[in-house]
Amino acid sequence: MENLEKIIVDDTENIRIDQYLSEYYEDISRSKLSKMIKDKAVLVNGKSVKPSFIVSEDDLIEINLKYLELKELEAENLDIEVIYEDEDIAIINKPFGIISHPTNQIRTNTVVNFLLSKYSNLPSLYGHDRVGIVHRLDKDTSGLMIIALNENSMFKLKDMFKNRKIIKKYRAIVLGKMPETEGTIEGYISRSTRNRKLMMLSDSGKYSLTTYELKEYNEGFSYIELNLHTGRTHQIRVHLSSISHPILGDRDYNTSKSKFNVQRQLLQAFYLEFHHPVSGELMKFEIDPYPEFKKYYDLIFKGEEWKEESK
């Protein structure tokens, strides 16, 4: 096939190829992708397969791009802070409201558009639309992301994420007092059967593990720090909602009403720790709470406003 999108399968557990591609291309229907597979517009390791084919890690998927009708990506000089960079990696502070990589419909205002404006010869191990991307943050989650600037660092970072050698910490303000000072939340995450844009805990899907530490609390709210051991879509938001402590400001997974008119979810990826994929040097990065997070932290834990809220 000519004009191909090439994708190396990463981090999958017993998933059909039509399901895998529907999660990869979030806004292309599974039925359309199944038809493409049946029409042999999709190959796995050079061979045509059925939609029920189970993909394995490191499988090479090749897709005829004319079937996807994707708009060409353009470089954009977005307002994204680069915390650190060298020849192999960059660390950025992704703002709220920007997605990590393009989708079928959203082709602008993504981290990838920004990377294309700043770096050349970015690695495309996980597909043309995900150059440099080795892990993601949700659109409504801001904070630190590691960017691979060449194939060598991308392969090594992939293994480091797989073997949980990268420490990723988040801070959040959630409703209610957490049941323990330290805790673990785990389960299988799959796409919601009610709303395809959301995720849920289920009996199948991808295994997920989050640990948390309670830092501060009152009767109405808790300030916690979380360690993400796996990187599933919406993982922290789904996990906290599942134990009835949703994130304040999360409009997808928090159905509780609050007098605080929070415009964005109070969740931030604030800390990274890992050994450099090439030099082996220990790297640590930490950022301060963004202004709105600090505003509500001060209101809730340093002011008197929470008392009426918790009555």
C-alpha positions in Angstrom: 0.0 0.0 0.0 1.1 3.5 -0.7 0.8 6.6 1.5 0.7 4.6 4.7 0.3 5.5 8.3 2.5 3.2 10.3 1.8 2.4 14.0 3.7 0.1 16.3 1.2 -1.4 18.8 2.1 -0.4 22.4 0.6 -1.3 25.8 -2.3 -3.5 24.8 -4.0 -6.4 26.6 -6.0 -8.9 24.5 -7.7 -6.3 22.3 -9.2 -6.8 18.8 -7.7 -4.7 16.1 -10.9 -2.8 15.4 -11.2 -1.9 19.1 -7.5 -0.9 19.3 -7.8 1.4 16.3 -11.1 2.9 17.6 -9.2 3.9 20.7 -6.3 5.2 18.7 -8.5 7.2 16.4 -11.0 8.4 19.0 -13.4 10.1 16.7 -13.5 7.5 13.9 -16.3 5.0 14.4 -15.5 1.4 15.0 -17.8 0.3 12.2 -15.8 2.5 9.7 -12.6 1.0 10.9 -14.0 -2.5 10.7 -14.9 -1.9 7.1 -11.4 -0.6 6.3 -10.0 -3.8 7.8 -12.4 -5.9 5.7 -11.4 -3.9 2.6 -7.7 -4.7 3.3 -6.9 -1.1 3.8 -5.3 -2.2 7.1 -2.4 -4.6 7.3 -0.8 -6.1 10.4 2.9 -7.2 10.0 2.3 -7.0 6.2 -0.8 -9.2 6.1 -4.5 -8.5 5.9 -6.5 -9.6 9.0 -10.1 -9.8 10.2 -11.6 -7.2 12.6 -11.5 -9.8 15.3 -7.7 -10.2 15.1 -6.0 -9.8 18.5 -3.1 -7.4 18.3 0.1 -7.9 20.3 2.7 -5.5 21.5 5.1 -4.4 18.8 2.8 -5.4 16.0 3.2 -3.1 13.0 -0.1 -1.8 11.7 -0.1 -0.1 8.3 -3.2 2.0 7.2 -4.0 3.4 3.8 -4.3 7.1 4.6 -6.7 7.8 1.8 -9.4 5.9 3.7 -8.9 8.1 6.8 -9.1 11.4 4.9 -6.9 13.2 7.4 -6.1 16.8 7.0 -2.4 17.5 6.9 -0.8 18.7 10.1 0.6 22.2 10.3 3.3 23.5 12.6 1.9 26.0 15.2 3.9 28.3 17.5 1.7 27.7 20.6 2.3 29.2 24.0 3.8 26.1 25.6 6.7 26.3 28.1 9.7 24.1 27.5 11.1 23.3 31.0 14.2 21.5 29.7 15.7 20.2 26.5 18.8 18.5 25.1 19.5 16.4 22.0 17.4 13.5 23.2 14.4 14.7 25.2 12.4 17.8 26.1 10.2 18.4 29.2 7.2 20.7 28.6 4.5 22.2 30.8 1.3 21.4 28.8 -1.4 24.0 29.3 -5.0 23.3 30.1 -7.3 23.1 27.1 -4.7 21.6 24.7 -4.7 17.9 23.7 -1.5 15.9 23.5 -1.9 14.8 19.8 -4.3 15.3 16.9 -7.4 13.2 16.3 -9.3 12.6 13.1 -11.3 15.8 13.6 -9.0 18.0 15.7 -5.9 18.8 13.6 -4.7 22.1 15.3 -3.9 23.4 18.7 -2.2 20.2 19.9 1.2 19.5 21.5 2.2 17.8 18.3 1.5 21.0 16.2 3.7 22.8 18.7 6.5 20.2 18.5 6.5 20.4 14.7 7.1 24.1 14.9 10.1 23.7 17.2 11.9 20.4 16.4 12.9 18.6 13.2 13.1 14.9 12.5 10.8 13.9 15.4 10.4 10.2 15.8 7.1 8.7 14.7 7.1 5.3 16.4 3.4 5.5 17.3 2.2 7.1 14.1 2.5 10.3 12.1 0.1 12.2 14.4 2.0 11.3 17.5 5.6 12.4 16.7 7.6 12.8 19.8 4.8 11.6 22.1 5.5 8.8 24.6 2.8 9.5 27.1 -0.3 11.8 27.2 -2.1 14.2 29.4 -5.9 14.8 29.0 -7.0 18.0 27.4 -8.2 19.4 30.7 -5.1 18.3 32.7 -2.0 20.5 32.7 1.5 19.7 33.7 4.7 18.0 32.8 5.2 15.8 29.8 8.3 14.1 28.5 9.0 14.4 24.7 11.3 12.1 22.7 13.4 14.0 20.2 14.8 11.0 18.4 14.0 7.3 17.9 16.7 6.1 20.3 15.2 8.0 23.2 11.7 7.1 22.2 12.4 3.4 22.3 14.2 3.7 25.6 11.4 5.9 27.1 8.9 3.4 25.9 10.6 0.6 27.9 11.0 2.8 30.9 7.3 3.6 31.0 6.5 -0.1 30.4 8.7 -1.2 33.3 7.4 1.7 35.5 10.8 3.3 35.8 9.4 6.8 35.5 7.8 8.4 38.5 4.8 10.6 37.6 3.1 12.5 40.4 -0.1 14.6 40.3 -1.8 16.9 42.8 -5.5 17.2 43.1 -8.3 18.6 45.3 -11.2 16.2 45.7 -14.5 16.1 47.4 -14.8 14.7 50.9 -12.1 13.3 53.2 -10.2 10.4 51.8 -10.7 7.2 53.8 -7.0 6.7 54.5 -3.8 8.7 54.7 -2.4 6.4 52.0 -4.2 4.2 49.5 -4.3 2.2 46.3 -6.9 2.2 43.6 -6.8 -0.4 40.8 -9.0 -2.0 38.3 -9.6 -2.5 34.6 -10.5 0.6 32.5 -12.5 0.5 29.3 -14.5 3.0 27.2 -17.9 3.9 28.7 -20.8 2.1 27.2 -23.0 5.2 27.7 -20.6 7.9 26.4 -17.8 6.9 24.1 -15.7 10.0 25.0 -15.5 8.8 28.7 -14.0 5.8 30.4 -15.1 3.5 33.2 -14.0 0.7 35.5 -15.2 -2.6 34.2 -14.5 -6.4 34.2 -12.3 -6.1 31.1 -10.1 -3.5 29.4 -6.6 -2.4 30.5 -5.3 -2.8 34.0 -4.7 0.4 35.9 -3.0 1.3 39.2 -2.9 4.5 41.1 -1.6 5.2 44.6 -2.3 8.3 46.6 -1.2 10.2 49.8 -3.5 12.4 51.8 -1.7 15.7 52.4 -4.4 17.9 53.8 -8.1 17.7 54.5 -11.2 19.1 56.2 -14.7 17.9 56.4 -15.5 18.9 52.8 -12.3 18.4 50.8 -9.0 16.6 50.5 -5.7 17.7 49.0 -3.9 14.6 47.7 -0.8 13.7 45.7 -1.0 10.7 43.4 1.5 8.4 41.8 0.4 7.1 38.4 1.8 3.6 37.9 -0.1 3.0 34.6 -1.1 5.5 32.0 -4.7 4.8 31.0 -7.0 7.4 29.5 -8.7 9.5 32.3 -7.2 7.1 34.8 -7.0 9.4 37.9 -10.4 10.9 37.2 -12.0 7.5 36.8 -10.3 6.1 39.9 -11.2 9.0 42.2 -14.8 9.1 41.0 -15.1 5.3 41.5 -14.4 5.7 45.3 -16.8 8.7 45.5 -14.0 11.3 45.8 -14.2 13.0 42.4 -11.9 15.9 41.5 -13.3 19.4 42.1 -14.1 21.0 38.8 -14.2 17.7 36.8 -17.4 18.2 34.8 -17.3 14.7 33.3 -16.8 12.5 36.3 -18.1 14.7 39.1 -21.9 14.9 39.4 -21.8 16.6 42.8 -22.6 20.3 43.0 -20.3 22.8 44.8 -20.7 26.5 45.6 -17.2 27.0 44.2 -17.4 28.0 40.6 -14.3 26.1 39.5 -13.8 26.5 35.7 -11.3 23.6 35.3 -10.6 20.4 37.1 -8.1 20.8 40.0 -5.6 18.2 38.8 -2.0 18.8 37.8 0.9 16.6 36.7 3.5 18.4 38.8 6.5 16.0 39.2 8.6 13.8 37.1 11.6 11.6 38.1 13.6 9.3 35.9 17.0 8.4 34.7 17.9 10.1 31.4 17.2 7.5 28.6 20.7 8.1 27.0 23.1 9.5 29.6 21.5 7.7 32.6 21.6 10.9 34.7 18.9 11.1 37.4 16.4 13.8 36.3 13.9 15.5 38.6 11.4 18.1 37.6 8.7 19.9 39.7 6.4 22.8 39.0 4.3 25.0 41.3 0.5 24.8 41.4 -1.1 26.9 38.6 -2.9 30.1 39.7 -6.4 28.7 39.8 -5.3 25.6 41.8 -3.5 27.8 44.3 -6.6 30.1 44.6 -8.9 27.2 45.5 -6.3 25.5 47.7 -6.1 28.7 49.7 -9.8 29.2 49.8 -10.5 25.6 51.0 -7.7 24.9 53.3 -6.6 28.3 54.6 -9.9 30.2 54.6 -13.2 29.7 56.3 -15.3 29.1 53.1 -15.2 25.3 53.4 -17.1 25.3 56.7 -20.4 26.3 55.1 -19.7 23.9 52.2 -19.4 20.9 54.5 -22.6 21.5 56.5 
